Amino acid sequence: MKYVLIIPDGCADEPQEELGGRTPLQAAHLPHCDAVAELGQVGLADHVPAHLPAGSAVANMSLLGYDPNTHFTGRAPIEAAAGGIVLGDEDWAIRCNLVTIEDQVMRDFTAGHISTEEARALLESAQQSLVEEITAPLEFHTGVSYRNLLIYRGSSENPAPFSEDTRTWAPHDLIDESVVDSYPRGPGSDLLSEVMTHSWHWFAEHPVNRRRREQGERVATNVWLWGLGKRPQLASFRDRFGLQGAMITAVDLLRGLARLIGWECIDVEGATGYLDTDYAAKGAAAVEALRDYDVVCVHIEATDEASHEGRVDAKVAALEAIDANIVGPVFESLREAGEGRILVCPDHATPLATKRHSHGAVPFAMAGTGIAPDEASTYDEVSAAASGRRFDRGWELMEAWITAP
């Protein structure tokens, strides 16, 4: 049996006036997702417990079948795993965004989708300044574009000042809002705020920012630190479900989760983690990967990015591209093979109105061998809610999908 999980990140939404009172899922032309719904089952799954942050780290951990109440320690240590950064027992990983803040307002949590090369140049300079100005065992690590990490190397003799009570705020939840009251709080927050404040001066006249300013692009005004945590402990997916998996994504968070549960990561040329990603290449890679792996997961960030930018048209277009280039080819491949199952489910909702992640259940559709069809004929929030099928403990959806009779 082969299994394919497709994650259109943040695609769940609310009715939009621009779409005649329909959600993006309802408005988009999604013949393949609708076919999954018609030939299988739809329902709702809640992947983010109310007391945990409504973000992709918690939600995707749940979607992959792991209870975040037990296993979630923070977003950054998951991304550290993606980068091959080994964390010791006393180390902490901290997510480090390059952002654009103007007049104390978060204008862009991506610093104009700064390039990885530019991010590396900024952080190499910041590392040198950090060593000279701040007394702490801290290391900047370049990731992809604006998504980077800061590692605190602790020890039993010199433990990190952070704890589970340290509070931080994700920059993508602060778009067009004042950041004055959103700096870190709690244990170790003084150190985090010190690095964030110093970075204003480190970056102000850096050659990268001078060049971007001259070209009319947004500059990286400073780093924004959040999502910190220690190394999580996750049992391998094979040990839990007896299956070997592979992850197709352009986002370090999903790569990290994959590696933590023992999955392979498949890099796809043209996969960007943005609206311009090569959807067809990801779909083709998924079909190819089915030859070698039991479970193939395709994660697409574009729908989430469209919501963060408040772009209704872009979200609908991304959904249609996912349907045509990923869901369609994968579902057809499974049907031609005569045995297999597909599951389409976002990790969380990202409403266009708020431009930020939210708590609450999201719609799923699954079909394939052994999955008896229900009455649904479309894949959207309304159809899923009407089915009455619901997983309030979202992490139980994975087992139900794999073991369905």
C-alpha positions in Angstrom: 0.0 0.0 0.0 1.2 3.5 -0.9 0.2 6.7 0.9 0.4 10.3 -0.2 -0.2 13.2 2.2 -0.7 16.7 0.5 -0.5 19.7 2.8 -1.6 23.0 1.3 -0.3 25.1 4.2 -2.8 27.5 5.7 -5.4 27.0 3.0 -8.4 26.9 5.3 -10.1 30.3 5.5 -13.3 32.2 6.0 -15.9 33.5 3.5 -14.6 36.4 1.4 -16.6 39.3 0.1 -14.4 39.4 -3.0 -15.4 35.8 -3.7 -19.1 36.3 -3.3 -19.2 35.1 0.3 -17.2 31.9 -0.5 -14.0 30.7 1.0 -10.9 30.3 -1.3 -11.5 26.5 -1.3 -15.0 27.0 -2.4 -14.2 29.6 -5.1 -11.2 27.8 -6.6 -11.6 25.3 -9.4 -10.5 22.1 -7.7 -11.7 19.1 -9.8 -9.1 16.7 -8.4 -9.6 17.6 -4.7 -13.3 17.4 -5.3 -12.8 13.9 -6.8 -10.9 12.8 -3.7 -13.9 14.1 -1.7 -16.5 12.4 -3.9 -14.6 9.1 -4.0 -13.7 9.1 -0.3 -14.5 10.9 2.9 -14.2 14.5 4.2 -14.2 15.9 7.7 -12.5 18.2 10.1 -9.3 17.9 12.1 -8.0 20.2 14.8 -4.2 20.1 14.8 -3.5 23.0 17.3 -4.4 22.5 21.0 -5.7 25.8 22.4 -2.8 26.3 24.8 -0.1 26.0 22.1 0.8 28.5 19.4 -1.3 28.4 16.3 1.6 27.8 14.0 3.0 25.3 11.4 5.4 23.6 13.9 2.6 22.4 16.2 0.1 21.8 13.4 2.4 19.8 11.2 3.7 17.7 14.1 0.0 16.8 14.7 -0.7 16.2 11.1 2.2 13.7 10.9 0.7 11.8 13.8 2.5 13.1 16.8 0.8 14.6 19.8 2.2 18.1 20.2 1.1 18.2 23.9 3.8 15.6 24.5 6.4 16.4 21.9 6.4 20.1 21.0 9.3 22.0 22.5 9.5 24.9 20.1 9.7 25.7 16.4 13.4 26.5 16.2 14.8 23.1 17.3 12.8 21.4 14.5 14.4 23.7 12.0 17.8 23.1 13.5 17.3 19.4 12.7 16.6 20.4 9.1 20.0 22.2 8.9 21.9 19.3 10.4 22.6 21.3 13.5 23.2 19.0 16.4 21.7 20.2 19.7 23.2 19.1 23.0 21.1 18.5 26.1 21.7 22.0 27.3 21.5 23.8 23.9 18.6 26.0 22.8 17.6 26.9 19.2 16.0 30.2 18.5 14.2 31.2 15.3 15.9 34.2 13.7 13.9 36.1 11.1 15.3 39.0 9.1 12.6 41.5 9.2 11.7 45.1 8.1 10.5 47.3 11.0 9.7 50.9 10.3 8.6 53.4 13.0 8.2 50.4 15.4 5.7 48.7 13.0 6.3 45.3 11.5 6.2 46.0 7.8 7.6 42.8 6.5 8.5 39.6 8.3 10.6 38.4 5.3 12.7 41.6 4.7 11.4 41.7 1.2 12.0 37.9 0.7 15.7 38.6 1.1 18.0 36.1 -0.7 19.9 33.4 1.2 23.2 34.9 0.0 22.2 38.3 1.4 21.1 36.7 4.7 24.4 34.9 5.0 26.4 38.1 4.5 24.3 39.9 7.1 24.5 37.1 9.7 28.3 36.6 9.2 28.8 40.3 10.0 26.3 40.0 12.9 28.2 37.0 14.3 31.4 39.0 14.5 29.7 42.0 16.1 27.9 39.7 18.6 31.2 38.2 19.8 32.6 41.6 20.3 29.6 43.2 22.1 27.6 40.4 23.8 28.9 37.9 26.3 27.0 34.8 25.6 27.7 31.5 23.7 25.5 32.4 20.7 25.9 31.3 17.1 24.0 32.5 14.0 23.2 29.9 11.4 22.0 30.8 7.9 18.9 29.0 6.7 16.8 29.9 3.7 16.1 33.5 2.8 14.7 35.3 5.9 14.4 32.0 7.9 17.5 31.6 10.0 18.5 30.4 13.5 20.4 31.5 16.6 21.8 28.7 18.8 22.7 29.1 22.5 25.3 26.5 23.4 24.7 25.8 27.0 26.3 23.4 29.5 25.7 22.1 33.0 28.1 24.7 34.2 26.7 27.5 32.1 23.0 26.7 31.4 20.9 28.8 29.1 18.8 31.5 30.9 15.6 30.4 29.0 12.7 28.2 30.2 9.3 27.0 29.1 8.0 30.3 30.5 10.0 32.4 28.1 7.5 34.1 25.7 8.1 35.3 22.2 5.9 36.4 19.3 6.0 35.2 15.7 6.7 38.2 13.4 4.2 36.9 10.8 1.5 37.5 13.5 2.5 41.1 13.8 2.1 42.4 10.3 1.3 46.1 10.1 1.2 46.2 13.9 3.3 47.9 16.5 6.0 45.7 17.9 6.6 47.8 21.1 4.7 45.3 23.3 5.8 42.2 21.5 9.5 41.9 22.5 10.4 38.7 24.4 9.3 38.3 28.0 10.2 36.0 30.8 13.4 34.1 31.6 16.2 35.1 29.3 14.2 37.7 27.5 16.8 40.4 28.3 19.4 38.5 26.3 17.1 38.0 23.3 16.0 41.7 23.4 19.6 42.8 23.6 20.5 40.8 20.4 17.5 42.2 18.6 18.3 45.8 19.6 22.0 45.5 18.7 21.1 44.1 15.3 19.6 47.5 14.3 23.1 49.0 14.5 24.8 45.9 12.9 22.6 46.1 9.8 22.0 49.8 9.4 24.8 50.5 6.9 25.7 47.0 5.9 26.5 46.8 2.2 23.6 44.4 1.6 21.1 46.9 3.0 22.8 49.8 1.2 22.4 47.9 -2.1 18.8 47.0 -1.4 17.9 50.5 -0.4 19.4 51.9 -3.7 17.4 49.3 -5.6 14.2 50.3 -3.9 13.9 47.0 -2.1 13.0 46.5 1.6 16.0 46.2 3.9 16.6 43.9 6.8 16.4 46.3 9.6 17.1 43.8 12.3 16.7 40.2 13.5 13.5 39.1 15.3 13.9 36.2 17.7 11.1 33.8 18.6 10.1 30.1 18.7 12.9 28.9 20.9 13.2 25.5 22.4 15.3 22.5 23.2 15.7 19.3 21.2 12.5 17.3 20.9 12.3 13.5 21.3 10.2 11.8 18.6 9.9 8.1 17.9 10.5 7.2 14.2 7.6 6.9 11.9 8.6 3.4 10.9 8.6 2.3 14.6 5.1 3.7 15.0 3.4 2.8 11.8 5.8 0.3 10.1 6.2 2.6 7.0 9.1 4.5 5.5 8.4 8.1 4.4 9.7 10.9 2.3 9.1 14.7 2.5 8.9 17.1 -0.4 9.0 20.7 0.8 10.9 23.9 0.4 10.5 24.8 4.1 13.1 24.0 6.8 10.4 23.4 9.4 9.0 20.4 7.4 12.4 19.1 6.6 13.3 19.2 10.3 10.1 17.3 11.2 10.8 14.7 8.5 14.4 14.1 9.8 13.3 13.9 13.4 10.9 11.1 12.5 13.3 9.3 10.2 12.0 10.3 6.8 14.1 11.2 3.8 13.9 14.7 2.4 13.6 15.1 -1.4 14.9 18.4 -2.9 13.0 19.6 -5.9 14.5 22.2 -8.3 12.3 25.2 -8.5 10.6 24.6 -5.2 10.8 28.0 -3.4 8.4 28.0 -0.5 6.6 30.9 -2.1 4.0 31.7 -4.7 6.4 31.2 -7.5 7.2 27.6 -6.6 7.3 25.0 -9.3 4.1 23.1 -8.5 4.5 20.7 -11.5 8.0 19.7 -10.4 6.8 18.9 -6.9 3.9 16.8 -8.3 6.3 14.9 -10.6 8.7 14.3 -7.7 5.9 12.9 -5.6 4.9 10.4 -8.3 8.5 9.4 -8.7 9.0 9.0 -5.0 6.1 6.5 -4.7 8.4 3.9 -6.3 10.8 4.0 -3.4 8.8 5.0 -0.3 5.6 3.9 1.5 4.5 7.4 2.4 5.2 10.5 0.4 4.3 13.9 1.9 4.1 17.0 -0.3 4.0 20.3 1.6 3.2 23.6 -0.2 3.8 26.9 1.5 2.3 29.1 -1.2 -1.3 29.2 0.2 0.0 30.3 3.6 2.2 33.0 2.0 -0.8 34.4 0.1 -2.8 34.7 3.3 0.1 36.5 5.1 0.1 39.0 2.2 -3.7 39.3 2.3 -4.0 38.4 -1.4 -7.2 36.6 -2.2 -6.5 36.1 -5.9 -3.1 34.6 -5.2 -4.5 32.2 -2.7 -7.1 31.0 -5.2 -4.5 30.7 -7.9 -2.2 28.7 -5.6 -5.0 26.3 -4.7 -5.8 25.7 -8.4 -2.1 25.1 -9.1 -1.8 22.6 -6.3 -4.9 20.8 -7.5 -3.8 20.6 -11.2 -0.1 19.9 -10.7 0.1 17.9 -7.5 -3.2 16.4 -6.4 -4.2 15.4 -10.0 -1.1 13.6 -11.0 -0.6 11.9 -7.6 -4.2 10.7 -7.4 -4.1 9.4 -10.9 -0.8 7.6 -10.2 -2.4 5.9 -7.2 -5.5 4.9 -9.1 -3.4 3.4 -12.0 -1.4 1.4 -9.4 -4.7 -0.1 -8.2 -3.8 0.3 -4.5 -3.1 3.4 -2.4 -4.5 6.2 -0.4 -4.4 10.0 -0.6 -5.0 12.6 2.2 -5.4 16.3 1.5 -5.3 18.4 4.6 -3.8 21.8 5.6 -2.0 22.1 8.9 -3.9 25.1 10.2 -6.1 28.0 8.9 -4.5 31.3 7.9 -7.4 33.7 7.4 -6.8 36.4 4.7 -8.6 38.9 7.0 -6.1 38.6 9.8 -3.0 37.5 7.8 -2.0 35.2 10.6 -2.3 31.6 11.7 -5.4 30.7 13.7 -6.6 27.9 16.0 -9.5 25.7 14.9 -10.4 22.7 12.9 -9.5 22.4 9.2 -11.0 20.4 6.4 -9.5 17.1 5.1 -10.4 14.8 2.3 -9.1 11.2 2.0 -9.7 8.5 -0.6 -8.3 5.2 -1.9 -8.2 1.5 -1.1 -10.5 0.5 1.7 -11.9 4.0 2.3 -15.7 3.9 1.8 -17.2 7.0 0.2 -19.5 9.3 2.1 -22.1 11.8 0.8 -19.6 14.6 0.1 -18.8 15.8 -3.5 -16.6 18.8 -2.8 -13.5 19.6 -0.7 -14.1 22.8 1.3 -14.8 23.9 4.9 -18.6 23.7 4.6 -18.7 20.2 3.1 -16.2 19.0 5.7 -18.2 20.5 8.6 -21.4 18.9 7.3 -20.0 15.4 7.3 -20.0 15.2 11.0 -16.6 13.4 10.9 -14.2 15.2 13.2 -10.9 14.6 14.9 -10.6 17.0 17.9 -7.2 15.3 18.6 -5.8 16.0 15.1 -2.8 13.8 15.6 -5.2 10.8 15.5 -6.1 11.5 11.8 -2.8 9.9 10.6 -3.4 6.6 12.3 -7.1 6.6 11.1 -6.0 7.2 7.5 -3.3 4.5 7.5 -5.2 1.9 9.4 -8.7 2.5 7.9 -10.3 -1.0 7.1 
